Amino acid sequence: MTKKERKLSSPDGKCNFCGNSYSLQGISAHFKKCAEKNKRDLALLKDQGIKQSRIFHIVVGGGYFYWLHIEAKANATLYELDSFLRGIWVECCMHLSMFRIDDINFAYSPMQEYGDRSMSVALDKVLKPGMKFDYEYDFGSTTHLKLKVPGERIGKLDREEIRLLARNDAPEILCSHCDQLATDICVECSEWICKSCQEKHKCDEEMLLPVVNSPRAGICGYDG
């Protein structure tokens, strides 16, 4: 983190249903009374083709700025959760990944000699409300995520296994050399660079990656 970073706490984020903005602390309470979310959930309850099931509420955090609120069917697998996280936040070069739950590693490519287990396990076999667990993507330039399960409910999730409830707004991070917003990150020196300061930046231009709303910004070849 550089002294030029504008925010040192999580930015607000928009509810995926009503579009209103809330803090990370306030948005959990909002979901319980969000009229648009409740209207959609009630409509699903009337759909006789979709069975009710246990649904986990999961909060995902990455570093100072980045967070997600999601819902996942309890019978969805860790593979499906891994795929969701890859798609929305971390996938760049098909790196390996792993969940760590109760001191057990559930790996994308498990190595039994190290005690790894497969991600093919259902969430309700390894998670319960109140639990915290970890996720790692890429064991070279690793992106670490912290996850927790605030609660669960009985309901329906259309025909998707996991859905996004809300995510943080893109944080405003200043250029390391001036007071303009950064547009790129240098992979070599880790400086945040605006368009105006690119010419005076000493590293090769090919070392620059775009600023994106992800905890993997500026890492490996991730460009969102």
C-alpha positions in Angstrom: 0.0 0.0 0.0 1.3 3.5 -0.9 0.7 6.8 0.9 -1.1 7.9 -2.3 -4.0 5.5 -1.8 -7.1 7.5 -1.2 -9.0 5.0 0.9 -7.8 2.7 3.6 -11.1 1.0 4.3 -13.6 -0.9 2.1 -15.5 1.3 -0.3 -19.3 1.1 -0.5 -21.0 -1.2 -2.9 -24.3 -1.5 -4.8 -27.0 -4.0 -4.1 -27.4 -6.1 -7.3 -31.2 -5.9 -7.0 -32.2 -2.3 -6.1 -29.0 -0.5 -7.2 -28.7 1.4 -3.9 -25.3 1.8 -2.2 -24.4 0.6 1.2 -21.3 0.0 3.3 -19.8 -3.4 3.8 -21.2 -3.4 7.3 -24.6 -2.2 6.3 -25.4 -4.2 3.3 -26.0 -7.5 5.1 -28.9 -5.9 7.0 -30.2 -4.4 3.7 -30.6 -7.7 2.0 -33.3 -8.8 4.6 -35.5 -5.8 3.6 -34.5 -5.1 0.0 -37.9 -4.8 -1.8 -36.5 -5.8 -5.2 -34.6 -8.8 -3.9 -37.6 -10.0 -1.9 -39.9 -9.5 -4.9 -37.6 -11.7 -7.0 -37.3 -14.3 -4.3 -41.1 -14.4 -3.8 -41.5 -14.9 -7.6 -39.1 -17.8 -7.5 -41.1 -19.4 -4.6 -44.1 -19.5 -6.9 -42.2 -21.3 -9.6 -43.1 -24.9 -9.0 -40.3 -26.1 -11.3 -37.6 -25.0 -8.8 -37.2 -26.9 -5.5 -36.5 -25.1 -2.3 -33.1 -25.8 -0.8 -30.7 -24.5 1.8 -28.8 -21.4 0.7 -25.6 -20.1 2.2 -24.9 -16.4 2.5 -21.1 -16.0 1.9 -19.0 -12.9 2.2 -15.6 -12.8 0.4 -12.9 -10.3 1.2 -9.7 -9.5 -0.6 -7.3 -7.0 0.9 -8.3 -3.5 1.9 -10.8 -2.6 -0.8 -12.4 -5.6 -2.3 -15.5 -7.6 -1.2 -18.3 -9.7 -2.5 -21.6 -10.8 -1.0 -22.9 -14.0 -2.7 -25.5 -16.7 -2.2 -24.8 -20.4 -3.0 -26.9 -23.4 -2.9 -25.8 -25.7 0.0 -25.4 -28.6 -2.5 -23.2 -26.6 -4.8 -19.6 -27.8 -4.8 -16.3 -26.1 -3.9 -15.5 -26.5 -7.6 -18.4 -24.3 -8.5 -17.5 -21.8 -5.9 -13.9 -21.8 -7.2 -15.2 -21.3 -10.7 -17.3 -18.3 -9.6 -14.4 -16.7 -7.8 -12.1 -17.3 -10.9 -14.7 -15.8 -13.2 -15.5 -12.6 -11.2 -12.1 -11.9 -9.6 -8.9 -13.9 -10.2 -8.6 -16.0 -13.4 -5.7 -15.0 -15.6 -3.6 -18.0 -16.6 -5.4 -21.1 -15.3 -3.3 -21.3 -12.2 -4.0 -23.9 -9.5 -6.2 -22.9 -6.5 -7.2 -24.2 -3.0 -9.7 -23.7 -0.2 -8.5 -24.2 3.4 -11.3 -25.2 5.7 -10.8 -26.4 9.3 -7.1 -27.0 8.5 -7.9 -29.2 5.5 -6.9 -28.3 2.0 -9.5 -28.8 -0.8 -7.4 -28.4 -4.0 -8.2 -27.8 -7.6 -5.6 -30.5 -8.4 -5.3 -32.4 -5.1 -2.1 -34.2 -4.1 -3.1 -37.1 -1.8 0.5 -37.4 -0.5 0.1 -34.0 1.1 -3.4 -34.8 2.4 -5.3 -32.7 -0.1 -8.9 -33.4 -0.8 -11.0 -32.8 -3.9 -13.1 -29.7 -4.5 -15.9 -32.0 -5.7 -17.4 -31.9 -2.1 -20.7 -30.1 -1.5 -20.7 -26.9 0.5 -23.0 -28.3 3.2 -20.5 -31.1 3.9 -17.8 -28.7 4.9 -19.4 -25.3 5.7 -22.0 -24.1 8.3 -23.1 -20.7 9.5 -20.5 -18.8 11.5 -17.5 -20.5 9.8 -14.5 -18.7 8.3 -12.3 -20.2 5.7 -9.6 -19.2 3.1 -9.0 -19.4 -0.6 -5.7 -19.1 -2.6 -5.4 -18.7 -6.3 -1.9 -19.1 -8.0 0.8 -20.6 -5.7 3.5 -18.4 -7.2 2.0 -14.8 -7.2 -0.8 -15.8 -4.8 -4.1 -14.0 -4.4 -5.4 -14.7 -0.9 -9.1 -14.4 -0.1 -10.9 -14.6 3.2 -14.4 -16.0 3.3 -17.1 -16.3 6.0 -20.6 -17.7 6.2 -22.8 -15.2 8.1 -26.0 -17.4 7.8 -28.2 -19.5 5.7 -31.9 -19.6 4.6 -34.4 -21.9 2.9 -35.4 -20.7 -0.6 -34.8 -20.8 -4.3 -32.0 -19.6 -6.5 -33.5 -19.7 -10.0 -31.5 -22.4 -11.8 -28.0 -21.0 -10.9 -25.9 -22.5 -8.2 -24.3 -19.2 -7.0 -25.5 -15.7 -7.5 -23.9 -12.3 -6.8 -25.7 -10.1 -4.2 -23.3 -7.2 -4.2 -19.7 -6.2 -4.8 -17.6 -3.2 -3.8 -17.4 -0.1 -6.0 -14.1 0.3 -7.7 -11.7 2.0 -5.2 -10.3 5.4 -6.2 -6.5 5.0 -6.0 -4.2 8.0 -6.7 -1.1 7.9 -9.0 2.1 7.4 -7.1 3.5 10.6 -8.6 0.5 13.1 -8.7 -3.0 13.6 -7.5 -4.8 12.1 -10.5 -6.5 8.7 -10.4 -4.3 5.8 -11.4 -5.2 3.9 -14.5 -2.4 1.3 -14.5 -0.2 -0.7 -12.1 3.5 -1.5 -12.8 4.2 -5.2 -12.3 7.9 -4.5 -11.8 7.9 -1.7 -9.2 4.3 -1.9 -7.9 3.7 1.9 -8.5 0.2 3.1 -9.5 0.4 5.3 -12.6 -2.0 7.7 -14.3 -2.0 8.4 -18.0 -0.2 11.7 -17.6 2.7 10.2 -15.7 3.3 7.1 -17.9 6.0 9.0 -19.9 8.1 9.7 -16.8 7.7 6.2 -15.4 11.1 4.5 -15.6 9.9 0.9 -16.1 9.1 -0.6 -19.5 5.6 0.2 -20.7 5.0 -3.6 -21.2 5.1 -3.9 -17.4 1.9 -1.9 -16.9 -1.5 -3.6 -16.2 -4.8 -1.8 -16.1 -6.4 -0.9 -12.8 -9.3 -3.2 -12.3 -11.8 -3.8 -9.5 -10.2 -7.0 -8.2 -7.8 -8.0 -5.5 -5.6 -9.5 -8.3 -5.1 -6.1 -9.9 -1.4 -5.7 -10.9 -0.6 -9.4 -10.4 0.7 -11.8 -13.0 -1.2 -11.0 -16.3 -4.6 -10.2 -14.7 -6.4 -7.5 -16.7 -10.0 -8.1 -15.5 
